[in-house]
Amino acid sequence: MTKDNNGISILIVDDEASLRNTFRIFLSRAGYEKVQAVASFDEAITAVSSERFDLIICDIVLESKSGIELLQRFNEMGVICPVVIVTGFPHVETASDAVRLGAFDYLSKPVDKETLLKTARLALRQYKLEQEKRAADRTRDEYRTMLETIFKSVSDTIITVDQELSIVEINHTAFKLFSKREKRIEPGTKLHDYFQQTDLSILSKITAEVLLTGVAVADQRLECDIKNERKLLSICISPLKNRPEAEQLATGAVLVLRDITYKKKEQHVTSDRLHKMIGISPAMQEVFTLIRNIGKVDTSVLITGASGTGKELVVDALHQESKRKNKPLIKVDCAAIADNLLESELFGHKKGAFTGATENRKGRIFQANGGTLFLDEIGDISQIMQLRLLRFLQEKTYYPVGWDKEVHVDVRVVAATNADLKEKVHSGCFREDLYFRLLIIDIALPPLHTRHGDIPPLVSLFIQRFSAQMQKDITGISDQALTALRNYSWPGNVRQLEHTIERACVLCPGTTISSSQLSDDIITGENSVHGPSTTLNSFISEAIPASTIHSWDKAPSSTATETKQIIVQALKQTGGNKAKAARILNIDRSTLYRKIHELHIDLHSFQI
């Protein structure tokens, strides 16, 4: 018994020295080597705080406080070992309190040796079993988490099925692989039903054989058409059993599909424009790619970004890239419509449904049937409207106000907000289910100050637009004015830049916008990103890498020779392409043309 009890630590709490010592002698002689005895509430707390015990035996009556209070304090401290309460005055209420607070047992005095040792053995045995169970649960949870992580992160398509060939689980790669099919792949779908009349219809037959024989199929290669592309897939199917060594029928199977199609390297051609949007920065190029990719599917889209970043232009581009481009694009500013009117505005109403409803109204959703519905400032709608909108998104049906007849529409919903919807969800202001319903695809628009290189083409675009509207012959902007615009942080983003150029065009008396037509905060560098810089040399030096031009950043001021060398190097890098050279230099194309003419640079010396 001594061997079994080795390492077990027991604490005895009793203010009566004789009983305390008797219990310690009984337990020590029974082979429990680590038996500690204390006389008071405070000593017990100190002991438990500094050492871990496997069993605590505590008297119900202590000098200052009761054993029940001590048991309650143990619970607050997170003590998980069994506690046995000893009392000389058994009482039903006291026993109830002890059990409620988690006491293992409740012993009445006098406690003989056999009763004490038997209770200790039972308590320690249960504690050991509980520890083993917790360890097993922890190991199982860690293993499950590891498997789920592998399942989600692996790049192969993984599908698990049960004995009836119903899909149990699929990973993200499977969703992506079959996303272009009209029928959605999801748990509960029969393998045969989903792949029938396709090149992969044989999968259900092969999987059924694996379930019957228990023999895995490794690296079977199939050709199939997916997303209008001919692909070559490597198929592996393995049986699933509760116990691998057991001779029993498989409870399911796992299918692993790997795309082994040879992929040719594609040259990605970038464009500085996408419909009404413009941008050459990497951030905007990523947005353009995302719009082109998701424009062709009918998934709901959530557009986020600060005010003035161009969310409405993204909606226009998404609509033009979709198969719905010849259908209506209906825009609703949710923040501009009173909450009590928004429901009628979106869903329509029947004549007489409420005061002021003098005629039937179809509503914006019905107007967008077949096309796209844009809900701007979606984060500002009420909880009631959130619920109605969620039901509409899920079912594509709704009831106009005052009507009992269901209306079905085919509408793609695009929502936008400059609010932090995640924070609104946490604060309870926005429904979590609606948030995730909208968040299938998120397009996050970058602020203008992070769109390096986009200010010159945007400025050129706005000058052309406003000079035409105002019937002025404004052809460009000075280098100093452009530098000031590039150094400004633009808290109002593209909209603020647009208004700034409109103001400058109004004030411009000639053909070129100068610094005098810009506001003082822009000229003085207030909210500046790079600090004040007013020469062409400064922003050319920022645009050209130090490894390409070694002497430029060392010169305190540029000369015509140095400027000519920089422009010549940029033209050499681009094979004489002036548009690309201007982008490398971060200057307007008209400025580059003027510098080429002033510095007598011979364009015939480059390969164009």
N, C-alpha and C positions, 0 to 999 in steps of 0.2 A: 504493500500500500504506500510505503514511503516513496517508492519510485514513481507511482502515479501522481503523488502529491507534490513532487519536486517542482519548485518554482511558483507554487500557488501562494498568493499573498492575501492574508485575512486581517481585517481590522475589527477590534472589539471596542465598543463605546459604552461605558457604564460608570456611574459615579460611585458605585459601591466596590471598594477595592477587593473584598473577599470574592465576590462573584466574578469580578473582572479577572482575577488571577486564576480562579477555578476553571473558567472557560478557556483561558490560555493554556493551562496545564493539560486539559482534556484534548485540545486540538493538537498541541505539540507532541504528546505521546501517541496520537493517532497518525503521526508522520507529516504533519503540516509544519514545515520548518520556519516559514515567515509569518509569524503571528504577532501583531502589534496591538497593544491595549492603551487606550486613552480614557481620561476621566470626565471630560467636559465637551460641550458643544464647540467651543472655539478650537480646542485641540483636535477634534475630529475634522473640522474644516481645514485646519493647517495640514494635517496628515494627508487628506484627500487631494489637496492642492499640489502637494509635492511628490506624491507617489500614486501609482495605479494599483488598485486592489481588485481581487477576483470575488471577494465576498465581504460584506459588512454585517456584523451582528450588533444591534443597538438596543439599549434599554429604552423603554417608553418614557421613563422619568429621569431627567437630568437636573442638575442643580439650578440652572437659570432658565433653560428652555426645555421643551419636550422632544422626544424622539420623532414625533410627527413633524415638528418644525424642522428638525434636522433632515428628515427624509425629503421634505419639500425643498430645502436648500440644496440637497444633492441633485434633485431633478433640475434645478436652475443652473447648476454647475455642469450639467451634462454627464453625470455619473451614470453608467449603464450596467454596472455589475449588480447582482442580486443583493437585496437588503432584507435581513430577518429582524423583525421587531420582537422584543421580549418584554413582558409586562407582568407585574404582580397583581394587577387588578383588571382582569378581563372585562371588556365592555363592548357591546355590539357596535356602538357608534364609533369608538376608537378603532376597532378592527376594520370597520368600513372605510374610515379615513385612510388607514394604512394601505389597504388593498387598492383604494382609488389612486393613491399616490405611487403605486407600483411596487409595494413590498412583496417579496417572494412568499413569506410565511409570517405567521403571528403566533408566537409561543407563550404559554402561560407558565409562570413560576409556580413551584420549583421546576427547573429544567434538569432532567437527569442526563447522564453522560450519553446514553444510547440515543435519546431523542435529539440531543444536540448534534451528535456525529451524523446521524441519519439525515437530518435536515440540511446539514452542511454538504453532505455528498450529493443530495438531490439538487440543491441550489447550484453547486459547482458544475454538475453534469448538464443541467439546463443551460447554464451560462456558456459552457463549451459548445453545446449544440447551436446556440444562437450566434456565437462568434463564427462558427464554421458556415452557418447559413448566410451570414452577412458577407463573409469572404467569397462564398460561392456566387451570391447575387452580384457582388461587385465585379468579380471576374467575368460573369456572364454579360453584364452590362457593358463592360469595356470591350469584350469580344464582339458584341452586337454593334457597338458604335464603330469599331474598326471595320467590320464587314460592310456596314452602311456607307462609311466613308469611301471604301474601295469601290463599292457598287456605283456610287455617284460620280467618282472621279475618273474611273477607267474610260478610255477613249473608244472602246469597242461597244457595240450595241448588245445589251443584255436583257433577255426576256425570261421570266420564270413562269411556269404553268403548273397546274395541279393535275391530278389523275384524269380529270374530265377534259383536259386540254384547254381550260379556261386560263386566260392571262391573269397572273397574280400580281406581278410587279414588273416594271420596266424602268430603265434608267434614262437620264436626260438625253443621252446620245440616241436612244431609240426614238424619242419624241422628234429630235431633229431630223433623223434619217427619213422618217415617214411623214413629216409635217406637210408635204405638198399633196398628199392623198386627200380625197374628199372625205373619206371615212377616218375618223380620229382613232388612233390606237390608244387604248386605256384598259386598266384592270377590269376584269369581268367579261371582256370580249373573248369569244371562242377563237382559237388560233385558226381553225378552218374558215370561219366566217370572215375573218379579217383579210386573209391572204387568198381567198378563192378568186379565180379568174385572173390570177397574177402569176408571174414567173416563180413566186415563192410559195405557191399552193402546195408543193410537195413537202414543205416543212412540217405540216400537221401529220402526214403519213410517216415521215422519218421519226418524229417525236413519239408517235404512238408505238412504233416498234421498239424504241429505246425504253419506254415505260414497261412494255411487255417482257422484253428479254433482260433488261437491266444492264445491257451492254452499251457503252458510250460510242458515239460517232465522232470521229476526230477529223478535222480539216477536209470536210466535203465542200467542194467548190462549185458555186452556182453563178450563172449569168442572169441578170435581171434588169428590168427598166425601173429606175427610181428617179423621180423628179425630172423626167424626160431625158435622163442620161443612162447610157448602158454601163452597168457596174458589174464588177466581179467580186463576189463575196466568199469568204472562207467561213464555213459553218461548223461549229462544234456543239454537240448536244450531249449532256451528261445526266444520268438519273440522280434524283435526290432521295435519300433514305434517312429515316430518323436515326438509325444506327448503321454505319457503313458495313460492319462485319455481319450484320444479320441477313439471313436468307429470306428475304421478303420482297414483295412487289414494291416498286418505287412509289413514293408518295407524290412525286412530281418530277419536273425536269427543268434544267437551265439551258437556254439557248444563247450562244455567243456568236454574233455575226461581226466579222471584221472586213472592212472595205479594203481590198487589196488591188483596186483599180489603179492602173498607172496614170499618174496625174502629170500633165505637161505644165511646165513653169509658164505662168502668165505674166505679161507685162501690164502693170497697172497704170492706166492713163488717168492723170488727175486733171480736173477742170476747175477753173476759178469761179465758175458760176453753176448754179443749179436752179433753174427757173428764175424766180425773183431774188434769190439769195446769191451772195458773193462772198468769197473767202479763199485765200490761198494758204492760210495757216494750217498746221497739222490738226489742230482741234476742230476746225470747220471741215476739213477734208474727211475726218472721221464721221462727223454729222452727216455729210453728203452721202457717204457710203452706207450709213445706217438707213437713211431715208430711201435710197435706191433699193436696199434689200427688203425692207418691211413695207414699202409702198405697194408691193404687188400682192400682199396677203391682207386678209380682212381682220387681222387681230386688232383689238383695242390698243390705243397708244396713249401714254401720258407724257406730256411735254413739260419739263421743268426748267426753270432758269429765272434769273433776276429780271425785273421790269426793264423793257427796252432791248432785250437780246434778240427779238425777232421770232417769237413763238408763233405769231399768226402767219408769217412767211413759211414756217416749217409745215403748217397745216396745208397751205396752198400747194407746197411741193409734194407732200404726201398724197394729196388728192390727185394731182397731175400725174404722179407715178403709178397710180392705182388703175385697176380696170374700171373704176367708177368715174373716171375723169370727165366723161361726157354726161354725167348725171349731176344733180344739184349738190352744191357745197353750202350748207346752211350754218351760219355762225351765230352763237348766242353768248352774249356777255352776261354771265350769271350774276355778277356783282352789280350790274347796272339796272337790274330788274328787281322790283320789290318782291320780298319773299312770298307775300300773299298772291302775287300775280304770276310768279314763275311757273307754278304748276300748270296753270291755264296756258301760258305762253308755250310751254314745251309739249304738253299732252293734248291741248285743245279742250274745248268744252261744248256742251249742248246749250242751246238757247234756253234761258230761264234757269240755268243751273245755279246761279247766284246773282246778286244784285248787280246790274250793269251788263249782264250777259244777254244782249239784245238780239244776237244772232249766233248761229252755229259757227264754231271756229275749229279748223283742223289741227292747228298747232305746228310747231317747228319740226317735231320728229316726223310727222306725216309728210311735211314739205321735203324732208331730206330722204324720203323713201327711194331706195336704189342708189343713193349717193353717200355723202359723208356729213355727219353732224359734229360740229366743233363746239365744245362747251368750255368757254374761257372762264378763268377764275373759279374752277370747280371746288376749290377749298372753302369757298364762302357760302355754300348752300346749306340750308337747314337740315336737321336730322331727318325730318319727315321727307324732304325731297331726296335726301340720300337713299332712304329706303325705297322710294318709288323708282329712283334711277337704277338701283341695284337689281330690282325685280325686272326692269325693262332690259338691262344688259344680259341677264341670265336667260330670259325667255323670249326676247325680241317681240314681246307683245305688251299691250298696255290698255287701260280703260280711260278714255277722255273724261273729264270732270262732268258728272251728271249722266253719263252713259253707262248702260249695263252690258253693252256689246263689246267684245274683245276686238282690238285692232292689231293686226300683224304687219310688221314692216321689215324691210331688209335694209339696215342702216349700219354703216361703220362709224363707231364713236371714237373721236379724238378729243382728249381733255387736256387742259393746260392750267398751270398755276405757278405763281411765284412764291407761294407759301410752302413751309416745311410740313408736308402732309404727314410724315412719320411722327413729327412732334405733335401734330393735331390728333393723331390716333392715340398716342400715349396719354394726352390730356383728356381724351374722351370726346373731343369736338368733331371727330370724323370717324365714320364706321370703318373698322378694320377689314371687314369682308369686301366693302366697296373699294377700299384702298388697294387690296391685292387683286381685285377684279380689274382695276384700271392699270395696275402696274405689271401687266403681262410684258409690255415692252416700254422702256423708259428712254426718252431722248432728253439728255441734259445739255442745255445750251451753255456754252462758256461765256463768261463776261468779256467785254471788249478788251480790257487791259491784258488778258491772257492770249489774245489772238494776234500774236506777233506777225507783223507783215501785212495785216488786213486793212490798216488805216489808209494807206495810199490808194488802193483801188476803190475803197468806199468813198473817199473824198472825191476822187475823179468821177465816180458815178453820180454823186450828189451835185457836183458842180454842173455836169451836163444836164441833169434834170431841172435844176432851179434856174440856170441861165436860159434854158428853153422856155420855161414857164414865165419868166420875167422879161423875155425877149431881149436879153443882154448878150453881149459877145464876150463872155468870160471863158477863157480857154485853159486856165490853169491856176496854180497857187505857188507862191514863192517858197524857196527852200527853207527859209527861217520859219515861216508860218507852218509849213508841213512838219518841221521838226518839233515845234511847240505842240502841235496836235498829237504827234506820236509819243511825246513825253507825258502827256496828261493821262490821268488814271480813269477818266470817264465813268463816274459812278452811275450815270444815267444810260450807259452803254450806247448802242448804235443809234437809238432814238435821240439821245443828247447830241451825238455827233452830227446827225442829220439836221437838227435844229440849229446847231452852231454854223454849219455851212450855209443853211438858208439865210441866217442873219448876215453872214459875211457877204453873200451874193447881193442882198438888199443894199448893203453899205458900200459895195465895191463900185468905184466910179469908172474903172477901166477894164482891161482884159485879164488882169491877174489879181487874185486875192493876196493881200499882204497881211503882215502882223497887225497893222492898225485896225483891220476889220474884225479881229478876234477879241474876245472879252479879256479883261485884265487878269482873271484867275488863271486862264490858260497861258497867257504870255508870261506871267510872273512865276509859273511853275507850281502854283498851288494845286495840291493833289497830284503832284508830279510823280511819275513812276521811276524815271532815270535821273531826275534832277535837271536843272536848266541846261539847255544845249541849243545853240542858235545858229550853227553853221552847217553847211552841207558836209563839210569834212567830218563833223562829229558823228552824224548818223551813217555816213559811209563807213567810217572806221568801226562802228558797231556791227555793220552788216557783213564785212569781210573778215574771215577768220585770221587770227594772228599768224597761223601757219602758212597762209597764202600771201599775206602782205606783212613783211617783217618791219619795215621802217615807218609805216604810217602812224602807228600808235605812239611812236617815239617823238614825232614832230609836234611841237606845240601849235603850229598853224600850218595849213597846207599851202602849197604853191601850185601853179597851173601844171607844172611838170608832174608833181605827185598825183594830182587829180587825174591827169591824163593816164598815168601808169595804172591807177586803180581801175579806171573804166576799161582800158585795153585788156587788163587781166580778166575782168568779168566777161568781156566779149569773147575772149579766147576760150574761157570755160564753157561758154554756151554755143560755141561754133558760129558766132556772129548773130545769134538770136537776140534782138534788142529787147523784146518783151521779157525774156528770161533774165537777161542781164539787169534790167531795171528792177526785177523782183529780188535778185541777189543783192543789189545795192540798196534796196528798200527806198527807191525814189520813184517818182512818177515817170511814165514813159516819155511824156513831153519834155520833162527836165533833162532826161538822158539825151533826147534828140538835140536839144539846145546846146548841151555840153559837147556833144560830138561835133556840132557845127562850129562852136566857139574855139574848140581846141584842135580843129582841122584833123580829126581822126579819120584815117582812110579805111572805110569798111570793106574795100575789095581785098584787103590783106587777110581777111578771115574766111574760113570755109562756111558758107551759108547754104 
